Amino acid sequence: MQPYRVFIAAEVIATLKACRSGERRLITRLLDELADDPFRTGDYVERDDIGRPIQVLIIGSRAVCFWADHAVKEVKIIDLRQAGT
């Protein structure tokens, strides 16, 4: 399967820049893995305001929130926040 493209919301990039370098490397590696395996599920699922399932993966002290748009072969990273919030 051809890798999906990963799109990252601007506010997520700002949060990623503020992460410690080790944590940033882990999250960046996860983004590469999601491109190769867009069917990966999170540690739990939330719903956005239109009811779409948002996968939430815990990486260190952070929660990475994303959804896969299979119709256009893209993974959308929509939030990066402290885990547990």
N, C-alpha and C positions, 0 to 999 in steps of 0.2 A: 504494500500500500504506500502511495506517495504521502509524504508528511503533510500535515495540515499547516496552515499559517497561523501564527500566534499573534493576536492583537492585544495590546496592553493599554488600558485607560491611562490618560495623562496623570491623574492623581496617584495611580498605582506606581508609576515611574518615580514620582517625587518621594513616595514612601519607601520605595526600594533603595533609592539613593541614600536615605537616612539610616538604613540598616547597617549593622556591623558587617565587615567584609566576609566573614565566614558564613553568616546567615544569608548574605546576598548571593554568595556562590551556590549555596544549597537551593535557593529559590530559582536562580538562573538555570541550574541543572534541571529542576522540575519543569520549567517552561520548555526546555528542549525535549524532555520526556513526553510532555503533553502533545507536542507536535508529532511525535512518533506514535503515540498511543492516545488518541483523542477520546477513546471510549473508557478511559480510566475513570473510576468513581472516586469520590471524596471520602473523607472520614465520616461525613454526614452531609445531608442535603437541606438547603433552605429554599424557599420560594421567593421569587421577586414579585413586584407589584402586578405583573400580568399572569402570575402563576407558573412561570417557567422554573424548572428545577435548576438550582445553582449548586454545583458541587463545591464543597469546602474541604480543603486539605490542610492539615496542620503540619507545618514545617518549623521545628524549633518553637519559638515563642510567637510565631506568626500564623495567620490563617489566610490561605490563598483561595479566593473565590472565583470560579470560572464556569463557563458553559460552552459546550461544543455546538457549533452551527454546522451540522453535517451536510446541509444542502449546498453550502459554499466552501466546505472543507476548511473551516476556521475555528480556532479556540479563542474565546474572548475572556481575557483576564479583567475582571471588573472591580475587584477590591483586594487589598492587602492590608490586614489589620492585626492588631494584637489578638492572639488566640484567647477565647473566652469572653470576647466582647460582642 
